[in-house]
Amino acid sequence: MDLFDRVEKGDLDYIKTVKPDVLLKARGKDGVSVLSVATTNDQLDCCKEILEKCPSLLYHQSDQKNTVLHVATYSKSGIYRLIDFFVSFALDKATTSEGENMVRFKRWIKLQNHNEDTALTQAAYYRHLHIVKRLVDVDRQHKLGLSEIHGYQGKTALQLAVEYQDQEMIKLLTDDGEGDPYSNYIPLSISMDLFDHVKYGDMEYIKTVELDVLLNSRDEERNSVLLIATKYDQLDCCEEILKRCPSLLYHQTNCKDTVLHYATYYKSGIPRLIDFFVTVGLDAAANEGENMLRFKKWMRMQNNYSDTALTQAAYYQNLHIVKMLVEVDSQYKLGLSEIVGYKSKTALLLALEYQDREMIKLLTDKGDPSSKIVPLSIVKDLFARVKYGDLDYIKTVELDVLLNSRDEGRLSVLSVATQHDQLDCCKEILKRCPLLLYHQTKQKNTVLHDASYYKKNGISRLIDLFVTAGLDAATSEGDVEGENMIRFKRWIKSQNHNGDTALTQAAYYRNLHIVKTMVEVDRQHKLGLSEIHGDQGKTALQLAVEYQDQEMIKLLTDDGEGDAYSNYIPLSISMDLFDHVKYGDLEYIKTVELDVLLNSRDEERNSVLLIATTYDQLDCCEEILKRCPSLLYHQTNSKETVLHYATYYKSGIPRLIDFFVNVGLDAATNEGNVDNKEGENMIRFKKWIKLQNHNADTALTQASYYRNHDIVKIFVEVDRQYKLGLSEIVGYSQKTALQLALEYQDHEMIKLLTDSRDPDFDYGANNGGNMQISIAIEQAQESLPTGNSSGTGVVSENKIFSSAEVSKHNNSKDCWLVINDKVYDVTGFLGDHPGGGEILLKATGKDATRDFNEVHSHSSNAMTMMDKFYVGVYDSITSLLIKLASDKPQPYSYEQLVDFTKNFSVPLGSGGFGDVYKGKFPNGVLIAVKVLKDNGKEKIMEEQFAAEVETMGRTYHRNLIRLYGYCYGVHTKFKALIYDYMESGSFDTVLFEKKLDLPWEKLHNIAKEVAQGISYLHESCYPQIIHQDIKPANVLLDSNLSPKVIDFGLAKVNMGESQFEQTKVKGTRNYMAPEVNQPNQVRLSCKCDVYSFGMMLFDILGSKRNHVDKRFWFPGQVWDKFNTNQLDKFILDCGIKEEDKDSAKRLSVVALLCVEHNPVARPMMSTVVKMLEGKIKQLDTPTTPFYPNYYSSSESSSVSDSREF
């Protein structure tokens, strides 16, 4: 694998040093040779060097029967120069004599892979004309009969060409070989060089290009030079090209796209090019002859999606282009408007589906409304001025322009001013164009939706302005309900594409100020607004109840007498107060009215006490609680209390926790401390200290998560003193504070949470990592094999997990807590351990195996099962469970591994660090044994070995591979690691080779579980573990297709090196984050893994490997489709079913967020898990994935190849 890594990167100097027999015999996954790897990565120089030393590799076939010819013709682009080199090389060998070499050559070039494809049928399938041409030349010259062989689905190359109606390929395959079809064929290298000049608008160069080259240049997708100029909006180049080659106007690509399709493809389209092409076509067609017939046929051409340029423009709602095409259609009676496009819809049907009144009018009117459309360039300029609040400019804009300006999303100038919170601009626009108040965008949003959507607080001042403006217009007609009042009522109840009114949207974002405004208007004018259901069929009140938002519930249920609003403080006053609190302005706080201090809230429902807590202003907290003690118990939108705020960060603020707890206790104990009689304040205190936030965390579980020992200590002392049961509450991820401590192996925190101040209690001090365990564990320790000791039998499970002779214990509650808190995690581990199902818990001689297994299967039944356990001394049981939960990998001897693997007779595969063999423990449990390679660098080997054992020995998660044991030969240098065996193999094999036909739901679950495993490495391990090589090949699947991440044990060593020597960073090129490849030293972070995981999500979405050619790079295609609002269509084209589309779309957006170029912009893996689980409803919008200057062409043909390779 080290050799293959070098070849992938084109390390020619290294290849020259490799011995020929190593080059000849090296095989990778699926039996690929080093030449195949060089071919896949388009390393021509490496291919030459390899064939010079090992010419026989040319004829090698992989396990999938692929030759290098197949490899070089796979995917959309193919690698023509390699095909040419391989064929020429083989011919040179074969033509030296008409003997064995020629026979071998003829047999080789006609070889069929596992899909029954020859290189020619595969090239025809992918429509690689350059490769087809080369192979047809050879076929005819040497009479090979290659063209007659049937490939995939029993079709010859010619049958494929006919199926595609590909006239150029048909001509290539049917011509008699006299050279006529090739005389105008331009080599790909020349075409690509020309296209590069065109992209950048190099007019001078284009003028020097020969006419034949300009006319006949094509890339792999059959794009002409005119199509490239169109795609890059190079109008001058288009003019020059058509002046010299007018016939290119009518050319179609592989996907049957014309220049009209290319110019209408994006949301905005390129109206000036549409206008230019139509004008050129009409000029040529001026006489009612052949040219007019050709023009009419061209205008009505349909691409692979059956779209004409008009239906495609309608699909993207490009009004400017629709207007142009409708005018031509009406004038020349083309019948263009009647043609059905994608999904059998005409342009008018699409307009009706969108309820796009302007487009409906365009398509049904005779052209009159078109005069009102403002050119896009003017619209863009106007909107840019509005964004920055250029009021003087707006005053100079003509009324018609102000009223009718629309961008691609159908935003009006008022919508843009609203989104950018330009109050003065909104006032000016409404003064001149009051009708814009009622305008709806393409997404059916009104300005009310715009003002309640952006920012969590919305823009309440704009809501107030718009509602007031609407009411003024509605009530100016008098008391009788006139047209304006009817319009106002319909407008304020308008629902957008999500089904939300402005009120339900404001309730969703918990914008109390906006909810208050809407509710007041609703009640005053009896609109029935509060009764309308929004997104997910919920009213505003139902959302408030779901959030348990008492203030919003009160707003929505109060009878309107003013009680609910009497204590409501304007946001501006609240924010001013909060600014003073942030800087600890105690004198100012003392002057604030009690009502303001008590009721001030920001958008997140933070109180003034929470702000003081966030900024660690103890004096302010004391003053606030002295005047407003009830604020101690306040919760935010996210259900956070001051206790949560003071434990949020890693350090926490212990002095504030101590202060708040004491204040709460003072209030609770002032009522007296009468036994068995708790007062109201004590009940409130106990309820408050146990409150859980939106993550289900109490302050204690949150403090444990951040490992704030001082804060944990405070809570534990209070918990024990007042018998609160706080330690028993599970928080985020259904873990108690003690379970988190065990997961971190934080012995100090474990001791805090288990030490009951009993002098007889001994937690079991950590002496050199070995906990003192009583009962019969010593018996097991005595039997452990060490090093390379020979003749020792496999460790007995019955000895490792020796029977625990325990007696009845009076404190059954403590025993139940131990079982309830730990059985799930412990038995989860035991279930994966060899022989774990045979554990015996003997109680007074009773075999309790069945009982134990029952608890294992249903941990929630632990309490009801307690009567079946005779539990002994609490500290011993705790120590035993701790021991089991953190069980270390066991040492095994070389002789044992020989026995387990039958002398290493069943290889499973090989990796960069060693070979893997299948084995079996004596009890029948299957294992995988990885024997580490001796690379001659003993110190590095020892570091790698120690790193894997140490790192994997301290981790346990259901989605991480489990390390059972190891073998370390001091003298023999033999090193091996023993893992759990994964029956279903590696994820990349399942994903890319289609060995299992997995439904989308299973693929999505695999993605989610892998994310959970990585999240555990990043956020639950201390110190943090960064994998550095996340990819499908490093994910194995068990018999239930549950994934387990592998190779994370080596991350620690590599992470250390990466901080100093960037060249030694591990990883796989197509999955590595951009910062890893930066020339300067970069300190790696867990965000590198997030990037790699995002790339893996693209693999899952497309079920294919990422192509190295950026033009056909799948992640780039996803980004392009997302940007052009075509993601839904693209996902279906990938073979994903309609019912799975929403899930796949969410996964696509998550992938784009993960691969943001800026590491800071990437989410944490725990957030990724929540996104994939759907717990985060509103996903952020990706901004700059991959690289800032990334560009990938958006081809119409984005259907994933369904064939295996």
PELINJO-V946805 format. One record per helix or strand of 2 or more residues. SS is the DSSP state (A for helix, B for strand). FROM is the first residue (numbers start at 1). TO is the last residue. Records with the same first field share a line. If there is no record, write none. Layout:
# PELINJO-V946805
SS=FROM-TO + FROM-TO
This chain:
# PELINJO-V946805
A=2-8 + 12-17 + 20-25 + 29-31 + 34-40 + 44-53 + 55-59 + 68-73 + 80-94 + 100-109 + 119-125 + 129-142 + 146-148 + 152-154 + 157-164 + 167-174 + 180-182 + 188-199 + 203-208 + 211-216 + 225-231 + 235-244 + 246-250 + 259-263 + 271-284 + 290-299 + 309-315 + 319-332 + 336-338 + 342-344 + 347-354 + 357-364 + 368-372 + 376-387 + 391-396 + 399-404 + 413-419 + 423-432 + 434-438 + 447-453 + 460-475 + 483-492 + 502-508 + 512-525 + 529-531 + 535-537 + 540-547 + 550-557 + 571-582 + 586-591 + 594-599 + 608-614 + 618-627 + 629-633 + 642-646 + 654-669 + 680-689 + 699-705 + 709-722 + 726-728 + 732-734 + 737-744 + 747-754 + 777-782 + 797-800 + 812-832 + 836-838 + 849-857 + 859-868 + 874-885 + 894-901 + 938-953 + 987-992 + 1000-1019 + 1032-1034 + 1048-1058 + 1062-1064 + 1069-1071 + 1074-1077 + 1087-1102 + 1110-1112 + 1114-1123 + 1127-1133 + 1138-1154 + 1159-1161 + 1165-1173
B=766-767 + 770-771 + 842-843 + 846-847 + 890-891 + 907-911 + 914-920 + 926-932 + 963-968 + 975-980 + 985-986 + 1035-1037 + 1043-1045
